């Protein structure tokens, strides 16, 4: 990191911190186009998103060269816009992943980048800004900054009200975050209203059984669980578990059929894949492990439901084994072992035990392969 010398800055140009927009005193030495008010914000931005996009920012933040023709200039502008759109989605996914992992502080710089690129591409009043506002609101809630969260949500609401082209998916995200805000303020009636609207709009966009709709059911279940309405909460948690189990089982069955139909004599490994991006995988882990913790606290009453969630987690981690994280094969085997032991202990059906045994054998083989 290099210190900015005031005399070297062109007259009339104001350099602002990437994180807080205060007057900048330092510049990133690697890209020389990103500025900070001090070391603290530079480190926060680097750890969150800047390390991943540092070199990608250079062509976006430097003056365009002179082109010999208008055609060349238009082509360069199109490329520039495509890079910005790519960074919008990349920064958004990174911020989402941090939120699902509970890393709210890390999510803020990535969400701010997504918001800035959205403003550059779509303008200051576009409905495309709403997802970034909602990310920042959720991060603020996670950090206990309720007033700041309300400000971001107000901006999102106002933008949606002004727009005539707001999608069902955007309405769903807005109501989900409003529901989370009401939960944080312990306004449970309002929270239920917003989460019910979240489920409605998400169902219109993707269907009632889609994994993207499951988040609304999950948050609604958390409200009823906190209010000690356990029967309603149990029904909703079961719904969420079934949605994720169906989705992951479809991918698992496709992989299993490929193994049966295409026996590779050369010993080539079959590639596993969840069909999810990193943020969705982090969301699945958070939701399913939360439900598992609740199920295990009452596993003596309904062991089948605990085994069901464990099996779903096994499939999730098994399909995520292509990830660079070495802990995934170990996690898959751990959940498979717990599911098998519980199934035997509770004397569940032979068919159920055989299914879990198959999963255990697969995960054990994959872990052994990852070690070698």
Secondary structure by P-SEA (a helix, b strand, c coil): ccccccccccccbbbbbcccccccccccccccccccccaaaaaaaaaccccccccccccccccccccccaaaaaaaaaaaaaaaaaaaaaaaaaaaaaaaacccccaaaaaaaaaaaaaaccccccccaaaaaaaaaaaaaaacaaaaaaaaaaaaaaaaaacccccaaaaaaaaaaaaaaaaaacaaaaaaaaaaaaaaaaaaccccccccaaaaaaaaaaaaaaacaaaaaaaaaaaaaaaaaaaaaaaaaaaaaaaaacccccbbbbbbbccccaaaaaaaaaaaaaaaaaaaacccccaaaaaaaaaaaaaaaaaaccccccaaaaaaaaaaaaaaaaaaaacccaaaaaaaaaaaaaaaaaaaaaac
